[in-house]
Amino acid sequence: MKQPYFYSVSEFIAMGEHGVFVWSCWAITVGMMLVFILYSRRQRQALIKQLTIQQARQAQRTTKAPTHGNKPSN
């Protein structure tokens, strides 16, 4: 039968005195992933808002008939 590598949770967390390095790397990685997700969601919301405004402006331009230089001929 195979012996477990860690006999307790505290040994697992300590990781043979490498725990500080291992868990700080995990924390930094997870933190950066969360920051990236939040940043991406905010950028997406800002882009959607910007595109909505741009689309509304375009709709206003197309509904107004151009009056300059287009006189009907008799």
Contact map, one row per residue, 1 for C-alpha under 8 A:
11100000000000000000000000000000000000000000000000000000000000000000000000
11110000000000000000000000000000000000000000000000000000000000000000000000
11111000000000000000000000000000000000000000000000000000000000000000000000
01111110000000000000000000000000000000000000000000000000000000000000000000
00111110000000000000000000000000000000000000000000000000000000000000000000
00011111101100000000000000000000000000000000000000000000000000000000000000
00011111101100000000000000000000000000000000000000000000000000000000000000
00000111111100000000000000000000000000000000000000000000000000000000000000
00000111111110000000000000000000000000000000000000000000000000000000000000
00000001111111000000000000000000000000000000000000000000000000000000000000
00000111111111110000000000000000000000000000000000000000000000000000000000
00000111111111110000000000000000000000000000000000000000000000000000000000
00000000111111100010000000000000000000000000000000000000000000000000000000
00000000011111111111000000000000000000000000000000000000000000000000000000
00000000001111111110010000000000000000000000000000000000000000000000000000
00000000001101111110000000000000000000000000000000000000000000000000000000
00000000000001111111000000000000000000000000000000000000000000000000000000
00000000000001111111110000000000000000000000000000000000000000000000000000
00000000000011111111111000000000000000000000000000000000000000000000000000
00000000000001001111111100000000000000000000000000000000000000000000000000
00000000000000000111111110000000000000000000000000000000000000000000000000
00000000000000100111111111000000000000000000000000000000000000000000000000
00000000000000000011111111100000000000000000000000000000000000000000000000
00000000000000000001111111110000000000000000000000000000000000000000000000
00000000000000000000111111111000000000000000000000000000000000000000000000
00000000000000000000011111111100000000000000000000000000000000000000000000
00000000000000000000001111111110000000000000000000000000000000000000000000
00000000000000000000000111111111000000000000000000000000000000000000000000
00000000000000000000000011111111100000000000000000000000000000000000000000
00000000000000000000000001111111110000000000000000000000000000000000000000
00000000000000000000000000111111111000000000000000000000000000000000000000
00000000000000000000000000011111111100000000000000000000000000000000000000
00000000000000000000000000001111111110000000000000000000000000000000000000
00000000000000000000000000000111111111000000000000000000000000000000000000
00000000000000000000000000000011111111100000000000000000000000000000000000
00000000000000000000000000000001111111110000000000000000000000000000000000
00000000000000000000000000000000111111111000000000000000000000000000000000
00000000000000000000000000000000011111111100000000000000000000000000000000
00000000000000000000000000000000001111111110000000000000000000000000000000
00000000000000000000000000000000000111111111000000000000000000000000000000
00000000000000000000000000000000000011111111100000000000000000000000000000
00000000000000000000000000000000000001111111110000000000000000000000000000
00000000000000000000000000000000000000111111111000000000000000000000000000
00000000000000000000000000000000000000011111111100000000000000000000000000
00000000000000000000000000000000000000001111111110000000000000000000000000
00000000000000000000000000000000000000000111111111000000000000000000000000
00000000000000000000000000000000000000000011111111100000000000000000000000
00000000000000000000000000000000000000000001111111110000000000000000000000
00000000000000000000000000000000000000000000111111111000000000000000000000
00000000000000000000000000000000000000000000011111111100000000000000000000
00000000000000000000000000000000000000000000001111111110000000000000000000
00000000000000000000000000000000000000000000000111111111000000000000000000
00000000000000000000000000000000000000000000000011111111100000000000000000
00000000000000000000000000000000000000000000000001111111110000000000000000
00000000000000000000000000000000000000000000000000111111111000000000000000
00000000000000000000000000000000000000000000000000011111111100000000000000
00000000000000000000000000000000000000000000000000001111111110000000000000
00000000000000000000000000000000000000000000000000000111111111000000000000
00000000000000000000000000000000000000000000000000000011111111100000000000
00000000000000000000000000000000000000000000000000000001111111110000000000
00000000000000000000000000000000000000000000000000000000111111110000000000
00000000000000000000000000000000000000000000000000000000011111111000000000
00000000000000000000000000000000000000000000000000000000001111111000000000
00000000000000000000000000000000000000000000000000000000000111111100000000
00000000000000000000000000000000000000000000000000000000000001111110000000
00000000000000000000000000000000000000000000000000000000000000011111010000
00000000000000000000000000000000000000000000000000000000000000001111111000
00000000000000000000000000000000000000000000000000000000000000000111111000
00000000000000000000000000000000000000000000000000000000000000000011111000
00000000000000000000000000000000000000000000000000000000000000000111111100
00000000000000000000000000000000000000000000000000000000000000000011111110
00000000000000000000000000000000000000000000000000000000000000000000011111
00000000000000000000000000000000000000000000000000000000000000000000001111
00000000000000000000000000000000000000000000000000000000000000000000000111
